[in-house]
Amino acid sequence: MKIEICAFSLESCLIAQASGAARIELCGGAGEGGTTPSYGLIELARQQISIELYVMIRPRGGDFLYNATELAVMRRDIETAKQAGADGVVFGLLNADGTVDEEQTTELVQLASPLPVTFHRAFDLTRDPLEALEAVIRTGAQRILTSGQQASAEAGIPLLRQLAEQAGNRIEIMAGAGVTATNAARLAASGVHALHLTGKKVMNSGMKYRHPGVPMASVALGEYEWLSTDSELIKKVISQS
C-alpha cells in the first residue's frame, strides 16, 4: 500500500520522506485545497527529495471548469513542472454538466507525457462516478484520487470498492480525505492501490506582535498559523495499512 502525502512546504516534504511516505503531492494554496506551487518550491523539493514528487496543476481554487486563459496557464505549469524534474503531475477538469472533460484532460495528459498523471478529487464532483471512471481511463491518466464521492474516504468505502473492482489493472485508485491510522486498514482492504493524506499539523507563529483586526488569511487558518506535517501520524498510517 503506497502512502502519498500532500505537502505545502519544503519542510513537509522532508518530514514526509523521513517518515516513510512513498510519494509526495506538492501543492500551494492550502486554504484553497491545493493549487500549483511556486517554481522555487518545486525545484528545491526536487533537489532534496528522492521519493516520487507529483506537482499539483491547478490555477485557482473553486470548481474545475476552466476557461481558455486558465487552460493556458495549466499548460505552461505542466511544462514548468517537467523542467523542474517532477515525477508526475496532478490535475482534474470537468464539463459544466458534471462529466469529465475528456478532450482537454487528454490534451494535458499528452502534454505531460512521459510523466504520469493523477486525476484528482475533481472526480468526486462528477455526476456518475462509474461513467467518470471510464472517461478518466480513456484520457490516459494513470491514477484517480477519490474519497468515493463522500466527505471522507471512510464513508466512501462502498464506492471505493466498486471503483477498484471496475478499474481492475487499467488505472490505479487512490483513496484520500480523512485518512487516519484508525481507518487505514479498512481503506486498504477496499482494494484501492494507495492512500493519500496531508497528515497535517497546525503550527503557531513565533510572532510576538500580532496586529488585531486585519485578516489576511483564509477561514481555515488564522494569520499566525500554517500547516506542517505530523511525522507520527504518517508512521501510524503506514503501520496500519
N, C-alpha and C positions, 0 to 999 in steps of 0.2 A: 504494500500500500504506500504509494508516494504521498508525501506531505508537502503541499505548496503553501508558502507564506506570502501574504500580501504585505509589502513593505513600503513605507512612505519616506524613508530616510536611509542614508548610508549606514547609520548606526544599527537600524533594524535589520538591514541586510546581513551585517556582520553577526548580529545576535542569532538570526535565523540559521545561518550556516553553522555556527558553533554549536547550535542546539540540535543539529541533525536533520534539518529540513533538506529535501531533495531539490526543491525548485523555489524560485522567488518570482512573484509577480510585482514588478516595480511600478509604483504609482505616484502621482502628485495629487493634490486636492483631496485630502482626507475628508473634509467637510462636505464634499460633493459626491462621495462614494468612489472616488478614484478618477483621475484624469491623467493626461500624458505628463510624465515627469520631465524635468529640465534635462538638457543635453549634458550638463555638468554632472548631474546625479547619475545618469546612465553611464557616463564614461568612467567615473570613479568607482561605481559599483562593479563594472566590468573588470576594472584593474584589480580589485580587491576580493572579488567573489569567484570561486571556482565552480560552484554548483550552477545548474541551469538558471538563466536570467531571462525572463519574459518581460517585455515592456508594454504597458497599457497604452493603447492608442485611442484616446477619447478627447475630443477638442473642448468639451464643456460638460457640466453636469446636466441633470434633467433627463429627457427622454432620448430615444435612439433613432429618431427620424431626422436625418441630416440633409442640409441644403448643399448647393454646389460649392459655396465657399468653405464650408466645414469639411466637405469631402476632399477639397484641395489641400487643406491643412493636414488631414489624416494621411493622404498620400505622401506628403513631404515628411511627416513624422515617422512613417514606416521606413522611408529611405534613410532618415537620420538614425533611427534605431539600428538598422543594419550596419551603417557606417561605424557606429559606436561599439559594435561587437555583440549585440543581443543574440541570444539563442532562439528567440521566438517573440511573437507579438500577440497582443490580446485586443480584440475589438468585437463589436456586435452592431448590426444595422437592421432596422425594421422598417417595413412599409406602414403607411398610415392605418391600414386595415388590420394590423396586428400580426401580419405574416413576416417571415424572414425576407429581407431584401436580398434575394439571391444574386441578382445582376451585379449590384455594387459590391456585395460581400465577395463574390467570385473574383471580381476585378482586383480587390485589395489582397485577397489570398494569393493571386498570381503575382502581384507586385511584391509581396513579402517573400515569395519563393527565392531561395530554397529554405527559408526559415518557416517552421511550422506555426500554425495559428490556433489560438484558443478563442472560441466564440463565447463571450462572457454572459453574465446574467441578464442581458437583454432577452435571452432565451426565456426567462421566467415571465416575461410580459407578452409572450405570444398567445394567440387565441386558441391554438390547438397544438399542444406540445409534441404529439406524435407526428403530426404533419411537419412541424418545425424541425424535428429531429432529422427527417428525411431531407428537408431543404438544406440544412447545415451540412449534412453528409455530401450532398451534391456540389456544394461550394468548394470542397476540398480541404476544409478545416480539419485539424487533427483531433480536436478536443472541445467538449462543451462544459462550461462551468454552470451548474444549476443547483437550486435549492429544492427542485421538484415542484416549482411554482407555489411555494409556501413561504411564509415569513422566516422559517428556519428549515434547514435541511432535515432535521429530525422529523418535523411534521410532514415533510415531503417524501419520506421513505417509500410509501407505496408507489408513487410515480417514479422515483429514482430507480426502484427495482424494475419497473416496466420499461423505462428508458434503456437501462443496461441490457435487459433481455432483447429488446428490439434492435439495439445497436450492434450486438454481437461483437465481432472484431473489426467492424467498419469504422468506428470512431470511439474515442475514449469519453467516458462520462466521469466528471469530477464533481463531487458534492461540496457545496460551500454555503455558508450562512449559519452562524450559531454552532459551529463545530467545537466540541469540548472533549475533555478526557472521559466524561461520563457517557457520551453518545457515540464516540468514535468507533467502538466495536460494532454497534448496531448499524452504523452507516456503512462500515466496511463490509458487513455481511449482506448488504443490499445488492452487491455485485458491482458497485462503482469501482473505477480504476485508481482514484486518487481522492484526497481530502484537501480542502482549501480553507485556510483561516488567517485572520490577522494576528491572533494571539496578542491582542492589544493590551497595552499598559499605559494608563494616562499619567503623564509626567507633569510635575508642577514647576513653574518658572522660578528661577533664582532672583527675579526682580524684587527688590525691596520697596521701591516706589511704584505704586500701582494707581494710575490715574482713574478716578471714578467717573462713570457716566459717559464713557466714549467707547462704544462697542465697535470692534473691527473684525471679529471672528464670526464663524457660523454658529448656529444654535447648538451644534453638537459639542463644541468646546468653547471655553472662555478665552480671553486674550492671553491669559497666563497659564495655559495648558497646551500640551501637544501629545501626539501619540508616539509611543515607542513600542517595543516588542517584549513580551514576557517569556523568557527562556524556559522557565519551569513549566509553563503551560504547554509550550510546544513539545517538550520532552514527555510530558504526561500523555498527550495525544498520540505521539509516536509509539509509546509503550502500550497503549490500549488498542492500536489499530493493526 
